[in-house]
Every structure is written in C-alpha cells, then in structure tokens.
C-alpha cells in the first residue's frame, strides 16, 4: 500500500523534554510538510521541505526543528522551547511539478497527538 | 495574500436532507481550491479540488462544489446527508505564485441527526 505513516499515534511529553515525531512516505513525493492542528484554528504550517537536505520555516516554526536526510522521511522534533506543544500534528506530502499547473494537492498521514504532562 | 473564511463553525442537518458548507476565499491570483474531510483523530482526506477545468467539481461520496469567481466562493454541497458524513470539513486555497502552500479555513463541523 502506498501512503504516509506517522508514529507514534499518541505521545506524552514531560516539561523540558524534546520529542521526535516520525513521518514516512512511500509515494515518491518530493515535498513533505508538517502542520499543527488546534481546535477551531484549522491547520498551521510548521516546516516544509521540497528536496532532500533542504527545508523552510512555515508560519509557526519557533520551538520546532526538522531534518530531511532521505526523500521518504521528514521527522519533526518538538523542543523544550515550544511553549505550548499540546496539539495534533499532521504530516503531508505532495509532488512538486505536474503538467497541470494547479495540481498540488497534499496527501496526509493519520496524525500524532502530543500531550504535555 | 491568500485567506479562506468558512462561514459556519458548526452545521447540523438531518439524515437524508441536503448539506451546504460555505466557503469564501481571497487570492490575488487564480487559485486552486480544495475541500478536505477529517474524521475524529484521523488525517485529512481530499474530497474534491478545483483546477480551473470546470467550475462545478464533483468529488467522492456524492459531494460537489461550485467555483464562483464573481462571488469568491467555493461552497460544498451534497443532496442527501448520511450519518457517515459527520466530520470536520476544511476549505483550502493554494496558488502557484505563493509556492503552492495550502492555506486552511478554520473548519466546519458537520453533525448529522438521525
């Protein structure tokens, strides 16, 4: 089956700890994204990467870090600097180029729910 | 700049009645528009997308949406609601001039009563 997997499904963190969320895709997509979802706020972009070994900050990157060492993988680290990390985190991927100019839909993983204790 | 406004945070319908979820967008250039659905504690699934080929777009599970440029709207409809349609729905705008980044609306929670 092709798709995006995220692990773990639920994650609990103590104050002051760093935690890493996993995201893997076997869709051969170039681009990968991390979003944070809070109730009533839609999704907000944390980081995105369009190519291996390169990534850009999104709208709310403070307190987060990422790496893109392999095309298939885009892990997100939530650091102790993130003041309010409790949220639902979603990973997505997409192709970069297509003959149809506006073909840029993103495919989403099942999400990781992070709770700070 | 781009933005999306979903006009209702909650919509409640009876099973078998029509569904209307409203979305207005703002984009400086010709946009791509999407509707995604999210069931509780799940990822997002694409319902349909507007790619400038046709203004009336048909999606999965009987949903459709009409792109109206003059009204800057992209409302989602379904003729007859099913209990399994109960979920949160997101209207999304994107544009190649903004690097194809997705901008999400705040979401509309659809409740279906039996």
HADDOCK unambig.tbl for C-alpha pairs under 7 A between the chains (distance, minus, plus):
assign (segid A and resid 40 and name CA) (segid B and resid 106 and name CA) 5.64 0.50 0.50
assign (segid A and resid 40 and name CA) (segid B and resid 107 and name CA) 6.79 0.50 0.50
assign (segid A and resid 41 and name CA) (segid B and resid 106 and name CA) 4.76 0.50 0.50
assign (segid A and resid 42 and name CA) (segid B and resid 104 and name CA) 5.83 0.50 0.50
assign (segid A and resid 42 and name CA) (segid B and resid 105 and name CA) 5.74 0.50 0.50
assign (segid A and resid 42 and name CA) (segid B and resid 106 and name CA) 4.11 0.50 0.50
assign (segid A and resid 42 and name CA) (segid B and resid 107 and name CA) 5.78 0.50 0.50
assign (segid A and resid 43 and name CA) (segid B and resid 104 and name CA) 6.01 0.50 0.50
assign (segid A and resid 90 and name CA) (segid B and resid 43 and name CA) 6.89 0.50 0.50
assign (segid A and resid 102 and name CA) (segid B and resid 32 and name CA) 5.95 0.50 0.50
assign (segid A and resid 102 and name CA) (segid B and resid 51 and name CA) 5.73 0.50 0.50
assign (segid A and resid 102 and name CA) (segid B and resid 96 and name CA) 6.93 0.50 0.50
assign (segid A and resid 103 and name CA) (segid B and resid 51 and name CA) 6.91 0.50 0.50
assign (segid A and resid 104 and name CA) (segid B and resid 100 and name CA) 6.60 0.50 0.50
assign (segid A and resid 108 and name CA) (segid B and resid 43 and name CA) 5.75 0.50 0.50
assign (segid A and resid 108 and name CA) (segid B and resid 44 and name CA) 5.66 0.50 0.50
assign (segid A and resid 109 and name CA) (segid B and resid 43 and name CA) 5.42 0.50 0.50
assign (segid A and resid 110 and name CA) (segid B and resid 42 and name CA) 5.04 0.50 0.50
assign (segid A and resid 110 and name CA) (segid B and resid 43 and name CA) 4.05 0.50 0.50
assign (segid A and resid 111 and name CA) (segid B and resid 42 and name CA) 6.40 0.50 0.50
assign (segid A and resid 111 and name CA) (segid B and resid 43 and name CA) 5.65 0.50 0.50
